[in-house]
């Protein structure tokens, strides 16, 4: 199989979908790998390293000639010209918040597999977890920076000092993003409140994060009270494949203290905070509404690409090998990979995506015929 690795073109996206280790393994299995020149530079990987591992260095059009296209972020409109029936695209898609991309994938008959919807039988999202870990930890770093007065914040130090209370960090969602954010915030000395609707998850978080942590059942009343007290509010909500529900409305945001900060990690699935009304970029990351700083970058791990690229490819590597070696048969053989399929042969096969756009969802088995 021909495997293509294009360079990411999203603003400040410096991750890359394959490392030289992945390229070498693909080549050992007899596959041809086409890497766009400069694809790895943002992650500290040179064209020479890819070439030494067996890749052919090419331009964007060349990389997109592959049968299997490996990316990190969802394609942008100027990449749609490369879409063709029969090609497999393996990347983060977040189609529930991307109507135009969904329509284009359907129109061209692409087989699109979303990292974020590959799901194990126990519910774990193995290709989302590593980036959730990165984004959760980054959310606290970012929030701490924008709380500084020089950045427009209220001038609160997360950990406080003796005699001065710490900042209030409120995290909505206790999954991978939320637990990693809590780990960093607690380590810095903040008081952390996590809201989740799963009592078992809250019990687990209480056990693993003893100390300055409060767990709260997630409902409208409790969210409203917690948000009003927050210095830093982190949105960490995920429904696999579906659009994120808006749990924090504009009235709640307006109740926050001037100079407080919102970091909505869920923005690439639509965001869980009503005033997060558009995705921002690393070059223009924030805007202010109701005197509250809003950070809404959709590719947060792109700011730490060296760490993020290796964390991501460690997780995707086995699935890449299966797809390259077996093609469609790999999807039929692996229920987790099958759940990752969003579109195929012009049909949507992911229920969350179909619901988000009010379109029909075809069973994968029928779409594969």
Buried (B, 14 or more C-beta within 10 A) or exposed (E): BBBBBBBBBBBBBBBBBBBBBBBBBBBEEEBBBBBBBBBBBBBEBEBEBBBEBBBBBBEBEBBBBBBBBBBBBBBEEEBBEBBEEEBBBBBBBBBBBBBEBBBBBBEBBBBBBBBBBBBEEEEEBBBBBBBBBBBBBBBBBBBBEBBBEEBBBBEBBBBBEEEEEBBBBBBBBBBBBBBBBBBBBBEBBBBBBBBBEBEEBBEBBEEEBEEBBBBBEBEEEEBBBBBBBBBBBBBBBBBBBBBBEBBBBBEBBBBBBEBBBBBBBBBBBBBBBBBBEEBBBBEEBBBEBBBBBBBBBBBBBBBBBEBBBBBBBEBBBEBBBBBBBBBBEBBBEBEBBBBBBBBBBBBBBBEBBBBBBEBEBBEBEEBBE
